[in-house]
Amino acid sequence: MLIRALLITTALILIGPAIAQENAPSPSEKAAPAEVTDPAQFASIASVSNMFEIESSKLAQEKASSDEVKAFAEQMIADHTKAGEDMTRAATEEGVAPATELDQQHQEIMDNLSSLSGEEFDTAYIQAQVQAHDEAVALFDGYSSNGQDGALKQFAAATLPTLEEHQAHAHELAGH
């Protein structure tokens, strides 16, 4: 019975995000990130996303079973560490402060990832990367087009192509 319960729970953890994603509105239908135009709000949302990318990828370097997933995680850490530094400079220039810790939603994903290992971890991590990069691309695309002119808007425009590459790679790893 315990094994069956664990299998069902694991299946729900792995399938749940996929079902949620299928039923979720497309990025253009979502109101939140794509419509952010305020520098302080952009810096807060973008910095939480960036921290999540780094922290979840550090976890992937420890827990992933696939060399391909570990290589992806290594790239995420390098690129998002640089992006975080660039964003901090841009935010400082505009007089706003990036977030310094994960929000509840991202912390819950981290807690879930921490409880997994092997192939289960790989699948959940890549699914989290797909979702995170879909949201980040929408946020950065919207802000680079409609955000307040300044260093953060320039940062968003300069960073968007890299996020789009990450998004495509995450989707490729996820098989879609």
KEKOLMAR-439952 format. One record per residue: y negated, x, z of N, C-alpha, C in turn; residue in one letter. Coordinates in steps of 0.1 Angstrom, whole numbers, padded with zeros to 4 digits, always signed. Example, Ala and Ser with C-alpha at 12.3 -4.5 7.8 and 13.67 -1.06 7.14 Angstrom:
% residues 2
+0057+0132+0078+0045+0123+0078+0033+0132+0078a;+0022+0128+0071+0011+0137+0071+0000+0129+0079s;
END
This chain:
% residues 176
+0012+0008+0000+0000+0000+0000-0013+0009+0000m;-0013+0019+0008-0024+0028+0009-0027+0034-0004l;-0017+0039-0011-0018+0046-0024-0024+0036-0034i;-0019+0023-0034-0024+0013-0043-0038+0010-0040r;-0042+0009-0028-0056+0006-0024-0065+0018-0029a;-0060+0030-0027-0068+0042-0032-0070+0042-0047l;-0059+0038-0054-0060+0038-0068-0070+0027-0073l;-0069+0016-0067-0078+0005-0071-0093+0009-0068i;-0095+0015-0056-0108+0019-0052-0113+0030-0062t;-0105+0039-0065-0109+0050-0075-0112+0044-0088t;-0104+0034-0093-0106+0028-0106-0120+0021-0106a;-0123+0014-0095-0136+0007-0094-0147+0017-0094l;-0146+0028-0087-0156+0038-0087-0159+0043-0101i;-0148+0046-0108-0149+0052-0122-0153+0042-0132l;-0148+0029-0131-0151+0019-0141-0164+0012-0138i;-0168+0011-0126-0180+0003-0122-0192+0008-0130g;-0195+0021-0130-0207+0025-0137-0206+0022-0152p;-0194+0023-0158-0193+0020-0172-0196+0005-0175a;-0190-0003-0166-0193-0018-0168-0207-0021-0166i;-0213-0015-0155-0227-0017-0153-0236-0013-0165a;-0232-0001-0171-0240+0004-0182-0238-0006-0194q;-0226-0011-0196-0225-0020-0208-0233-0033-0206e;-0234-0037-0193-0242-0050-0191-0256-0047-0188n;-0260-0034-0187-0274-0031-0184-0283-0033-0196a;-0296-0036-0193-0305-0038-0205-0307-0024-0211p;-0310-0024-0224-0312-0011-0231-0325-0005-0225s;-0327+0008-0227-0339+0014-0221-0352+0007-0225p;-0353+0002-0237-0365-0005-0241-0367-0018-0234s;-0356-0024-0229-0357-0037-0221-0360-0034-0207e;-0358-0022-0202-0361-0019-0188-0376-0018-0186k;-0381-0023-0176-0396-0023-0174-0400-0010-0166a;-0392-0005-0158-0396+0006-0148-0400+0019-0154a;-0392+0028-0157-0396+0042-0160-0405+0043-0173p;-0401+0036-0183-0408+0037-0196-0423+0033-0196a;-0427+0025-0186-0440+0020-0185-0449+0028-0175e;-0444+0038-0169-0451+0046-0159-0463+0053-0166v;-0475+0050-0161-0487+0057-0167-0495+0064-0156t;-0492+0062-0144-0499+0068-0133-0493+0082-0130d;-0502+0093-0129-0497+0106-0126-0488+0107-0114p;-0493+0101-0103-0486+0103-0090-0472+0096-0091a;-0472+0084-0097-0459+0077-0099-0449+0085-0108q;-0455+0090-0119-0447+0098-0128-0441+0111-0120f;-0450+0118-0113-0445+0130-0106-0434+0127-0096a;-0436+0115-0089-0426+0111-0079-0412+0108-0086s;-0413+0100-0096-0400+0096-0102-0393+0108-0109i;-0401+0115-0117-0396+0126-0124-0390+0137-0115a;-0397+0140-0104-0392+0150-0095-0379+0146-0088s;-0377+0133-0084-0365+0128-0079-0354+0130-0089v;-0356+0126-0101-0347+0127-0112-0343+0142-0114s;-0353+0151-0114-0350+0165-0115-0342+0171-0104n;-0345+0167-0092-0337+0172-0080-0323+0167-0081m;-0321+0154-0085-0308+0149-0087-0300+0157-0097f;-0306+0160-0108-0299+0168-0118-0294+0182-0113e;-0303+0188-0105-0300+0201-0100-0289+0200-0089i;-0291+0191-0079-0281+0190-0068-0268+0185-0073e;-0267+0175-0082-0254+0170-0087-0247+0181-0095s;-0255+0189-0102-0249+0200-0110-0244+0211-0102s;-0251+0214-0091-0246+0224-0081-0232+0219-0076k;-0231+0207-0073-0219+0201-0068-0208+0202-0079l;-0212+0200-0091-0203+0201-0103-0197+0215-0104a;-0205+0225-0101-0200+0239-0102-0189+0241-0092q;-0190+0234-0081-0180+0236-0070-0167+0227-0073e;-0170+0215-0078-0159+0205-0078-0153+0201-0091k;-0160+0204-0102-0155+0200-0115-0142+0208-0119a;-0133+0201-0126-0121+0207-0130-0122+0213-0145s;-0131+0208-0152-0132+0212-0166-0143+0223-0168s;-0139+0233-0175-0148+0244-0178-0160+0239-0186d;-0158+0229-0195-0169+0224-0203-0179+0217-0193e;-0174+0209-0183-0183+0203-0174-0190+0213-0166v;-0184+0223-0161-0190+0234-0154-0201+0241-0162k;-0198+0243-0175-0208+0250-0183-0221+0240-0185a;-0218+0227-0187-0229+0218-0188-0237+0218-0175f;-0231+0218-0163-0237+0218-0150-0246+0231-0149a;-0241+0242-0154-0248+0255-0153-0261+0254-0161e;-0260+0248-0173-0272+0246-0182-0282+0236-0175q;-0277+0226-0169-0286+0216-0162-0293+0223-0151m;-0287+0231-0143-0293+0238-0132-0304+0247-0137i;-0301+0255-0148-0311+0264-0154-0323+0257-0159a;-0320+0247-0168-0331+0239-0174-0340+0231-0164d;-0333+0225-0155-0340+0216-0146-0347+0224-0135h;-0343+0236-0132-0350+0244-0122-0363+0248-0129t;-0363+0252-0141-0375+0256-0149-0384+0244-0150k;-0378+0232-0153-0387+0220-0155-0393+0216-0141a;-0386+0218-0130-0392+0215-0117-0404+0224-0114g;-0402+0237-0118-0413+0246-0115-0426+0243-0124e;-0423+0239-0137-0434+0235-0146-0440+0223-0141d;-0432+0213-0136-0438+0200-0132-0446+0202-0119m;-0442+0211-0110-0449+0213-0098-0463+0219-0101t;-0463+0228-0111-0476+0234-0115-0485+0223-0121r;-0480+0215-0130-0487+0204-0136-0492+0194-0126a;-0484+0190-0117-0487+0180-0107-0498+0186-0098a;-0497+0198-0094-0508+0205-0086-0521+0205-0093t;-0520+0208-0106-0533+0208-0114-0539+0194-0114e;-0531+0184-0113-0536+0170-0113-0539+0164-0099e;-0536+0172-0089-0538+0168-0075-0528+0158-0070g;-0516+0158-0075-0505+0149-0070-0494+0157-0066v;-0485+0151-0057-0474+0159-0052-0461+0153-0056a;-0452+0161-0061-0438+0157-0065-0431+0153-0052p;-0421+0145-0053-0412+0141-0042-0405+0154-0037a;-0401+0153-0025-0394+0165-0019-0380+0162-0015t;-0375+0149-0017-0362+0146-0014-0357+0134-0023e;-0344+0133-0024-0338+0122-0032-0342+0109-0026l;-0343+0099-0035-0344+0085-0031-0331+0080-0027d;-0330+0068-0021-0317+0062-0017-0307+0061-0028q;-0311+0056-0039-0302+0054-0051-0295+0067-0055q;-0303+0078-0056-0297+0090-0060-0289+0097-0049h;-0293+0095-0037-0285+0100-0026-0272+0093-0025q;-0271+0080-0028-0258+0073-0028-0249+0078-0039e;-0255+0081-0050-0247+0087-0061-0241+0101-0057i;-0250+0109-0051-0246+0122-0046-0234+0120-0035m;-0236+0111-0026-0225+0108-0016-0212+0105-0023d;-0213+0096-0033-0201+0092-0040-0195+0104-0047n;-0203+0112-0054-0198+0124-0061-0191+0134-0051l;-0197+0135-0040-0192+0144-0030-0178+0140-0025s;-0175+0128-0026-0162+0123-0021-0151+0124-0032s;-0154+0128-0044-0145+0129-0055-0141+0144-0058l;-0130+0146-0066-0127+0159-0070-0119+0158-0083s;-0118+0170-0089-0110+0171-0102-0115+0162-0113g;-0106+0156-0120-0110+0148-0132-0118+0136-0128e;-0115+0131-0116-0123+0119-0111-0137+0123-0109e;-0139+0135-0104-0153+0140-0102-0159+0142-0116f;-0152+0149-0125-0158+0152-0138-0163+0139-0145d;-0155+0128-0145-0158+0116-0151-0170+0110-0145t;-0171+0109-0132-0182+0103-0124-0195+0111-0126a;-0193+0124-0126-0205+0133-0128-0211+0131-0142y;-0203+0131-0152-0208+0130-0166-0214+0116-0167i;-0208+0106-0162-0214+0092-0163-0227+0092-0156q;-0229+0099-0144-0241+0100-0137-0252+0107-0146a;-0247+0117-0153-0256+0125-0162-0261+0117-0173q;-0252+0109-0179-0256+0100-0190-0267+0090-0185v;-0265+0084-0174-0274+0074-0168-0287+0081-0165q;-0287+0092-0158-0299+0100-0154-0307+0104-0166a;-0300+0109-0177-0307+0114-0188-0313+0102-0197h;-0305+0091-0197-0311+0079-0204-0324+0075-0198d;-0324+0075-0184-0336+0071-0177-0347+0081-0178e;-0344+0094-0178-0354+0105-0179-0360+0105-0192a;-0352+0103-0203-0358+0103-0216-0367+0091-0218v;-0364+0080-0213-0373+0068-0213-0386+0071-0206a;-0384+0076-0194-0396+0079-0185-0405+0089-0192l;-0400+0101-0197-0408+0111-0203-0414+0107-0216f;-0406+0099-0224-0411+0094-0237-0423+0085-0234d;-0421+0076-0225-0432+0066-0222-0444+0073-0217g;-0442+0083-0207-0454+0090-0202-0461+0099-0212y;-0453+0106-0220-0459+0114-0230-0467+0107-0240s;-0464+0094-0242-0471+0085-0252-0482+0078-0245s;-0480+0073-0233-0489+0063-0227-0495+0068-0213n;-0491+0080-0209-0496+0084-0196-0510+0089-0196g;-0516+0090-0184-0530+0095-0183-0530+0110-0189q;-0541+0112-0197-0542+0126-0203-0543+0136-0192d;-0536+0147-0194-0537+0158-0184-0525+0167-0184g;-0523+0175-0174-0512+0185-0174-0499+0178-0174a;-0497+0167-0166-0484+0161-0165-0480+0154-0179l;-0490+0149-0186-0487+0143-0199-0482+0154-0209k;-0489+0166-0208-0485+0177-0216-0471+0182-0212q;-0468+0182-0199-0455+0186-0194-0444+0176-0199f;-0447+0163-0198-0438+0153-0203-0434+0155-0218a;-0445+0157-0226-0443+0159-0240-0435+0172-0243a;-0438+0183-0236-0431+0195-0238-0417+0195-0233a;-0414+0187-0223-0400+0187-0217-0391+0177-0224t;-0397+0167-0231-0389+0156-0237-0378+0161-0246l;-0381+0171-0255-0370+0175-0265-0358+0181-0257p;-0360+0188-0246-0349+0194-0239-0341+0183-0232t;-0348+0173-0227-0341+0161-0221-0333+0154-0231l;-0338+0152-0243-0331+0146-0254-0318+0153-0257e;-0319+0167-0257-0307+0175-0260-0297+0173-0249e;-0301+0173-0236-0292+0170-0225-0286+0156-0226h;-0294+0147-0230-0289+0133-0231-0278+0132-0242q;-0280+0139-0253-0270+0139-0264-0257+0146-0259a;-0259+0157-0253-0247+0165-0248-0240+0157-0237h;-0247+0150-0228-0240+0142-0218-0232+0130-0225a;-0238+0124-0235-0231+0113-0242-0219+0118-0249h;-0220+0130-0255-0209+0137-0262-0198+0139-0252e;-0201+0145-0240-0191+0147-0230-0184+0135-0225l;-0192+0124-0225-0187+0111-0220-0179+0104-0231a;-0180+0109-0243-0172+0103-0254-0179+0091-0261g;-0193+0090-0259-0200+0080-0267-0212+0085-0273h;
END
